[in-house]
Amino acid sequence: MTTSTLLPNFLGGQWQSGTGAGTPLFDPVLGTEIARVSSAGLDLAAGFAFAREKGGKALRALSYGERAGMLAAIVKVLQAHRDAYYEIATANSGTTTKDSAVDIDGGIFTLGYYAKQGEALGSARALLDGERLRMGKDPVFQTQHILQPTHGVALFINAFNFPSWGLWEKAAPALLSGVPVIVKPATATAWLTQRMVKDVIDANILPPGALSVVCGSSAGLMDQLQPFDVVSFTGSAETARIIRSHPAVAERSVRCNIEADSLNSALLDPAATADSEAFTLLVSEVAREMTVKSGQKCTAIRRVFVPRALFDAAAQAIGAKLAKTSVGNPRTETVRMGSLVSQEQKASVIEGIAKLRAEAELLFDGGSAALVDADAKVAACVAPVLLGSREPTKAKVLHEVEVFGPVATLMAYDSIEQAYGLIRRGEGSLVCSVFSADPTFTASAALELGSAHGRVHAISPDVAASQTGHGNVMPMSLHGGPGRAGGGEELGGLRALGFYHRRSAVQASSAALDVLATSAVPFSV
């Protein structure tokens, strides 16, 4: 791809390029320009209307099973182009092949999961929510709650770190529900999203208007939203505030789902010892979470809580693991961690580390090792950094600032009650990991921490080989979190369909409800 290539947008059922020179996309390791994007000059109103009226009507005319078949067909198309996606991810995101798989194969897997879930819903076109209930003494008049696809469009404003999975984990339940999708990928890594959409459009799987992509500026997108539309955003809390205060949400009651940044935690059982398997599992998981995708995951471990007696042992063990991580050009076979997505992100991480160091000591700095096949002055690479706080109760910034890169802070605690309190100072997170060999402690910790997290991931010796990873978001489990994590919910199996449906109560005779039930299926999760 040459530097003059302007990636076209797909909107209103046609490919169209934005006006102007566009915004350049760069290879974050080599520093070379690889493409440009622009949404300037697009007729957004017409594009949204086309998706809402043409795409939505066509999708709703199909059953859940028929829409599931479309998802399965998309899976085959994406699998056929996997090699091209890996090349794009390396060039545009600076990720190693292993890290690219988390995004690319993770997105394809999620699509396949919802294809199977939707197939089980069969020929239904609505969902029955709960049992019928009498409205009075005479059983002839009853109420039945139902869920029907909203007659609107789903706008996705996505983050830069998962250009594949970020699209498909949202689009799979939306399309299965019968709601057309317009995705606005983060500009820095838009190429992969745009290419995947192009391959699906070229395969002619979906009806016109069912899937659109707008690359470049998000200006004007929120203005197009109408009362029955929905918007899902993944990104910074600052942008989330702008979206929540937009008239579309604040005045027109557009349904809004937010997944923002959070300070996810890892907790070691106070009964663990330095030679226990729980300790070893924590060390491995922390090192992995710090380095996968260069720590650019909204679910990555940011704070690590260990009993005070194990602080030094944990620092040494994690540091020893990180020291084995070679950083540099992801095209080189010996490299285990690539770059951040841009120079802007690199600057943000370096600035964030400086803020955290005001309250923390430096336990490990991988920056002393030379980059592999990369120029440190050009590449957006930052080596792993482990910080530490022996008095986290006195800290403030450490419980407020997330550094979105290969950075974590080890923290000592004196009692489990104190640890729970420190974890809650994150004010709501996507996930917390608990490391213990004691099922009783694990259950107790899950109940204690569940209200502050979207997910509690318990790692014990008996599941060490089968656990899916602290930061891996699986489609059958909830993704989201309360408080500063955004308060949103995604995935969770068929629960995800609820966001794209409207619930209503039908109060009618039992005979009418019998007829209604012939075109609906019980909604069980």
C-alpha positions in Angstrom: 0.0 0.0 0.0 1.4 3.4 -1.0 1.4 6.6 1.1 -1.1 8.1 -1.3 -3.8 5.5 -0.7 -6.9 6.9 0.9 -9.0 4.1 2.5 -12.6 4.4 1.2 -15.5 4.4 3.6 -18.6 2.2 3.0 -21.7 4.2 3.8 -25.2 4.4 2.2 -24.6 1.1 0.4 -21.6 2.3 -1.5 -17.8 2.8 -1.3 -16.9 6.5 -1.1 -13.8 8.4 -0.2 -13.7 11.4 2.1 -12.4 14.7 0.8 -9.1 16.3 1.5 -5.7 14.9 2.1 -6.8 12.7 5.0 -5.1 11.7 8.2 -2.0 9.5 7.8 -1.7 6.0 9.4 1.8 4.9 10.3 3.8 1.8 10.9 4.6 2.4 14.6 7.9 0.5 14.4 9.4 1.8 11.1 7.7 5.2 11.2 6.6 5.0 7.6 3.2 6.1 6.4 1.0 3.3 5.2 -2.4 4.8 4.4 -4.7 7.8 4.9 -8.3 8.1 6.1 -10.9 10.8 5.8 -14.6 11.0 6.6 -14.8 14.6 5.4 -17.6 15.4 3.0 -19.6 12.3 3.6 -23.4 12.6 3.7 -23.8 11.1 7.1 -27.6 11.8 7.4 -28.2 9.8 4.1 -25.9 7.0 5.2 -27.6 6.6 8.6 -31.0 6.7 7.0 -30.0 4.1 4.5 -28.7 1.7 7.2 -31.7 2.4 9.4 -34.4 2.0 6.7 -32.9 -0.5 4.2 -30.5 -2.5 6.3 -32.7 -2.7 9.4 -35.8 -3.7 7.5 -34.0 -6.4 5.6 -32.4 -7.8 8.7 -35.6 -7.8 10.7 -37.3 -9.7 7.9 -35.0 -12.7 8.7 -35.2 -15.1 11.6 -32.5 -15.4 14.2 -31.5 -18.6 12.6 -31.1 -17.0 9.2 -29.1 -14.1 10.6 -26.9 -16.7 12.5 -26.2 -18.3 9.1 -24.9 -15.0 7.9 -22.5 -14.8 10.8 -21.3 -18.2 10.0 -20.7 -17.2 6.4 -18.8 -14.1 7.6 -16.5 -16.4 9.7 -15.6 -18.3 6.6 -14.7 -15.2 4.7 -12.6 -13.8 7.5 -10.8 -17.1 8.0 -9.9 -17.1 4.3 -8.2 -13.7 4.6 -6.4 -14.3 7.9 -2.9 -14.0 6.5 -3.6 -10.5 5.1 -5.0 -9.4 8.5 -1.9 -10.5 10.3 0.2 -8.5 7.8 -1.9 -5.4 8.4 -1.8 -5.8 12.2 2.0 -6.0 12.2 2.3 -3.0 9.9 -0.4 -0.8 11.5 -0.5 -1.9 15.2 3.1 -3.1 15.7 2.0 -6.4 17.2 3.7 -9.8 17.1 1.9 -12.7 15.4 1.0 -14.1 18.8 -0.5 -10.8 20.0 -2.3 -10.2 16.7 -4.0 -13.5 17.2 -5.7 -12.2 20.4 -7.4 -9.6 18.2 -7.9 -11.3 14.9 -8.7 -14.9 15.9 -10.5 -13.6 19.0 -12.9 -11.6 16.8 -13.5 -14.6 14.5 -14.1 -16.9 17.4 -16.6 -14.5 18.9 -18.5 -14.4 15.6 -18.5 -18.2 15.4 -19.8 -18.4 19.0 -22.8 -16.1 18.2 -23.5 -18.0 15.0 -24.0 -21.2 17.0 -26.0 -19.4 19.7 -28.3 -17.8 17.1 -28.7 -21.1 15.2 -30.4 -22.5 18.3 -33.0 -19.7 18.3 -34.3 -21.1 15.0 -37.1 -19.5 13.0 -38.2 -17.1 15.8 -38.3 -13.3 15.2 -38.9 -12.2 18.8 -37.9 -13.4 22.2 -40.2 -14.3 25.1 -39.0 -12.7 28.4 -40.2 -14.8 31.3 -43.4 -16.6 31.9 -47.0 -15.3 31.3 -48.6 -13.8 34.4 -52.3 -13.4 35.2 -53.6 -9.9 35.3 -56.5 -10.8 37.6 -58.5 -13.7 39.0 -59.7 -14.8 35.6 -56.8 -16.5 33.8 -58.1 -15.6 30.4 -56.3 -12.1 30.5 -52.6 -12.3 31.0 -49.3 -10.4 30.4 -46.3 -11.6 28.5 -43.0 -9.7 28.2 -41.3 -9.8 24.9 -38.1 -8.5 23.3 -38.0 -7.3 19.8 -35.2 -5.8 17.7 -35.0 -2.0 18.0 -35.9 -0.2 14.7 -32.7 1.7 14.6 -29.0 1.6 13.9 -26.1 0.6 16.1 -23.2 3.0 16.0 -19.9 1.7 17.3 -17.1 4.1 18.2 -14.2 1.8 18.9 -10.8 2.0 20.5 -7.4 1.6 18.8 -6.2 -1.5 20.6 -8.6 -4.1 19.1 -9.5 -3.2 15.5 -10.8 -6.7 14.8 -12.2 -8.0 18.1 -13.6 -4.6 19.0 -15.7 -4.6 15.8 -16.9 -8.2 15.9 -17.7 -8.6 19.6 -20.2 -5.8 19.1 -21.3 -6.6 15.6 -22.0 -10.3 16.2 -24.9 -9.8 18.7 -26.1 -6.6 16.9 -26.5 -8.4 13.5 -27.9 -11.5 15.2 -30.5 -9.2 16.8 -31.4 -7.7 13.4 -29.8 -4.3 13.9 -27.6 -2.7 11.2 -24.1 -1.6 12.2 -22.1 1.5 11.5 -18.6 1.2 12.9 -16.2 4.1 13.4 -12.8 2.5 14.1 -10.1 4.5 16.0 -8.1 6.3 13.4 -4.6 5.1 14.3 -5.4 1.4 13.5 -8.4 1.8 11.2 -6.9 -0.2 8.3 -7.6 -3.7 9.7 -11.3 -2.8 10.5 -11.8 -1.3 7.1 -10.2 -4.3 5.3 -12.4 -6.8 7.2 -15.5 -4.9 6.4 -14.4 -4.7 2.8 -14.0 -8.4 2.6 -17.4 -9.1 4.1 -19.1 -6.5 1.8 -17.3 -8.0 -1.3 -18.6 -11.4 -0.3 -22.2 -10.1 -0.6 -23.3 -11.9 2.6 -25.3 -9.2 4.3 -28.2 -7.1 2.9 -27.4 -3.6 1.7 -27.1 -1.2 4.7 -26.5 -3.9 7.3 -22.8 -3.1 7.7 -21.0 0.2 7.2 -17.6 1.6 8.1 -16.6 5.3 8.5 -12.8 6.0 8.9 -11.4 9.3 10.1 -13.0 11.9 12.2 -16.1 11.1 14.3 -17.4 14.6 13.8 -21.2 14.6 13.2 -21.7 10.9 13.9 -23.5 11.3 17.2 -25.7 14.1 15.6 -27.3 11.5 13.3 -28.6 9.3 16.2 -32.4 9.0 16.7 -34.4 7.7 19.6 -34.4 4.0 18.5 -30.7 3.9 17.7 -28.0 2.7 20.0 -24.4 3.7 20.5 -21.6 1.7 22.0 -18.3 3.3 22.8 -14.9 1.9 23.9 -12.2 4.3 25.0 -11.3 7.0 27.4 -13.5 8.2 30.3 -13.1 11.8 28.9 -14.6 10.9 25.6 -17.3 8.8 27.4 -18.4 12.0 29.2 -18.8 13.8 25.9 -20.9 11.0 24.5 -23.1 10.8 27.6 -23.8 14.5 27.5 -24.6 14.6 23.8 -28.2 15.6 23.0 -28.7 12.2 21.3 -28.3 10.5 24.7 -29.3 13.3 27.1 -32.4 14.5 25.2 -33.3 11.8 22.7 -32.7 8.9 25.1 -30.5 7.0 22.6 -29.4 3.8 24.5 -25.7 4.1 25.3 -23.1 1.5 26.3 -19.7 2.6 27.6 -16.6 0.7 28.3 -13.9 3.0 29.6 -10.5 2.7 31.2 -10.1 0.9 34.6 -7.5 -0.1 37.1 -7.8 -3.9 37.0 -6.3 -5.8 39.9 -4.7 -9.1 40.8 -5.0 -10.4 44.3 -2.9 -13.1 46.0 -4.4 -15.2 48.8 -2.9 -14.1 52.2 -2.2 -17.7 53.0 0.1 -18.1 49.9 3.8 -18.6 50.3 6.7 -17.9 47.9 7.0 -21.5 47.0 3.2 -22.1 46.6 1.7 -22.7 43.2 -0.7 -19.8 43.7 2.3 -17.4 43.9 3.9 -18.9 40.8 0.6 -18.6 38.9 0.3 -14.9 39.9 3.8 -14.1 38.8 3.3 -15.7 35.4 -0.1 -14.0 34.8 1.1 -10.6 35.8 4.1 -10.8 33.5 1.9 -12.0 30.6 -0.7 -9.3 31.1 2.0 -6.6 31.2 3.4 -7.7 27.8 0.6 -9.1 25.7 -0.2 -6.4 23.1 2.4 -4.3 24.9 0.0 -3.9 27.8 -2.6 -2.1 25.5 -5.6 -4.0 26.8 -8.5 -2.5 28.7 -8.5 -5.7 30.8 -4.7 -5.7 31.6 -3.6 -6.1 35.2 -2.5 -2.6 36.5 -2.3 -3.2 40.3 -1.0 -6.3 41.9 -1.8 -7.0 45.6 0.3 -9.4 47.6 0.8 -10.0 51.4 3.6 -7.7 52.7 5.8 -10.6 53.5 5.9 -11.6 49.8 6.4 -8.1 48.3 10.2 -8.5 47.7 9.8 -12.1 46.4 7.1 -11.1 44.0 9.1 -8.2 42.8 12.1 -10.4 42.0 10.0 -13.1 40.4 8.0 -10.8 38.2 11.1 -8.9 37.2 12.9 -12.1 36.3 10.0 -13.0 34.0 9.9 -9.6 32.4 13.7 -9.7 31.8 13.2 -12.5 29.3 10.9 -10.3 27.2 12.6 -9.1 24.0 11.2 -5.9 22.7 11.4 -4.5 19.1 10.3 -5.2 15.5 7.5 -7.8 15.6 8.6 -9.1 12.2 11.7 -10.5 13.9 11.2 -14.1 15.2 13.0 -13.6 18.5 10.9 -10.5 19.5 8.3 -11.3 22.1 6.8 -7.8 22.5 6.2 -5.3 19.7 5.4 -1.6 19.9 2.7 0.7 21.1 0.3 1.8 18.3 1.7 5.3 17.8 4.2 7.9 19.0 1.4 9.7 20.7 0.6 6.6 22.7 4.3 6.2 23.5 4.4 9.8 24.8 1.3 9.2 26.9 2.8 6.0 28.5 6.1 7.7 29.3 4.2 10.6 30.9 2.0 8.2 32.9 5.0 6.4 34.2 6.4 9.6 35.5 3.2 10.4 37.3 3.1 6.9 39.0 6.8 7.2 40.0 5.9 10.2 42.2 4.3 7.6 44.5 6.1 4.4 43.6 9.5 2.9 43.5 11.0 1.4 40.4 11.2 -2.4 40.7 12.1 -3.4 37.2 12.9 -1.3 34.0 13.3 -3.2 30.8 14.4 -0.1 29.1 18.1 -0.8 29.8 18.0 -3.6 27.1 18.4 -2.5 23.4 15.5 -2.9 21.0 15.7 -5.8 18.6 15.9 -4.7 14.9 14.3 -1.3 15.7 15.5 2.3 16.1 14.7 3.6 19.5 14.3 7.1 18.1 11.7 6.0 15.5 9.9 3.0 17.0 7.0 3.5 19.4 8.4 0.9 21.7 8.3 1.0 25.5 9.8 -1.8 27.5 8.0 -3.4 30.5 8.1 -1.4 33.7 7.2 -2.8 37.1 6.6 -0.2 39.9 6.0 -0.9 43.6 4.4 0.6 46.6 4.9 -0.7 50.1 2.4 1.8 51.5 -0.5 1.8 49.0 -2.9 3.1 51.6 -1.0 6.4 51.5 -1.1 6.6 47.7 -3.5 8.6 45.6 -2.3 8.7 42.0 -1.6 4.9 41.9 -5.3 4.3 42.4 -6.4 6.9 39.9 -4.1 6.9 36.9 -4.1 4.0 34.4 -1.0 3.9 32.1 -2.1 2.1 29.0 1.0 0.2 28.2 3.4 -2.5 29.7 3.2 -1.1 33.2 1.9 -2.4 36.5 2.4 -1.6 40.2 3.0 -4.1 42.9 1.3 -3.3 46.2 1.8 -4.7 49.7 -1.2 -5.3 52.0 -1.4 -6.2 55.7 -4.9 -7.8 55.9 -7.4 -9.1 53.4 -9.9 -6.4 54.5 -7.2 -3.8 53.7 -6.6 -5.5 50.3 -10.3 -5.4 49.4 -10.5 -1.7 50.4 -7.5 -0.9 48.2 -8.9 -2.7 45.3 -12.2 -0.8 45.6 -10.3 2.5 45.4 -10.1 1.8 41.7 -13.8 2.8 41.7 -15.0 0.1 39.5 -13.0 -2.2 37.1 -13.5 -4.6 34.3 -11.8 -7.6 36.0 -10.0 -8.7 39.1 -8.0 -11.9 39.3 -7.8 -14.0 42.5 -5.0 -16.4 43.0 -5.5 -19.1 45.6 -5.5 -22.9 46.2 -8.4 -22.5 48.7 -11.9 -22.8 47.2 -13.4 -21.2 50.3 -11.2 -18.1 50.0 -11.9 -17.9 46.3 -15.6 -18.0 46.8 -15.4 -15.4 49.6 -13.2 -13.1 47.5 -15.6 -13.4 44.5 -18.6 -12.3 46.6 -16.6 -9.5 48.2 -15.2 -8.1 44.9 -18.0 -8.9 42.4 -20.0 -5.7 43.0 -17.0 -3.6 42.0 -16.0 -5.6 38.9 -17.6 -6.9 35.7 -15.7 -10.1 36.1 -13.8 -12.0 38.8 -11.3 -14.4 37.3 -10.2 -17.0 39.9 -7.0 -18.9 39.1 -6.2 -22.0 41.2 -3.8 -24.9 40.7 -6.6 -27.2 39.4 -7.5 -24.8 36.6 -4.0 -23.6 35.8 -3.9 -25.4 32.5 -7.4 -24.6 31.4 -8.1 -21.0 32.6 -8.5 -18.6 29.8 -6.4 -15.7 31.1 -7.1 -12.7 33.2 -7.3 -10.3 30.2 -9.0 -12.6 27.7 -12.6 -11.6 27.1 -14.6 -14.7 26.3 -18.0 -14.3 24.6 -19.9 -16.5 27.1 -18.9 -14.2 30.0 -19.8 -10.6 30.7 -17.5 -7.8 29.6 -17.9 -4.4 31.2 -17.7 -3.0 34.6 -19.2 -0.5 37.0 -18.0 3.0 38.0 -15.0 4.3 36.2 -15.1 1.2 33.9 -18.0 2.8 32.2 -21.0 1.0 33.7 -21.6 -0.9 30.5 -22.2 -4.6 29.7 -21.3 -6.5 26.6 -21.2 -10.2 25.6 -22.2 -12.6 28.3 -23.7 -15.1 25.9 -27.2 -14.2 24.7 -27.4 -11.5 27.3 -25.7 -9.3 24.7 -28.8 -9.4 22.6 -30.7 -7.4 25.2 -28.9 -4.1 24.3 -30.3 -4.4 20.8 -33.8 -5.3 21.7 -36.7 -3.4 23.2 -38.7 -5.0 26.0 -42.5 -4.5 26.1 -45.4 -6.1 27.9 -48.2 -7.6 25.8 -51.5 -7.7 27.8 -54.0 -9.9 26.0 -56.1 -13.0 26.0 -54.4 -16.3 26.4 -55.5 -17.2 22.9 -53.7 -14.2 21.4 -50.6 -14.9 23.4 -50.6 -18.5 22.1 -50.5 -17.1 18.6 -47.7 -14.7 19.6 -45.7 -17.5 21.0 -45.6 -19.3 17.6 -43.2 -16.6 16.2 -41.1 -16.2 19.4 -38.8 -18.3 21.5 -38.1 -18.2 25.2 -35.1 -15.9 26.0 -32.9 -17.9 28.4 -29.4 -17.1 29.2 
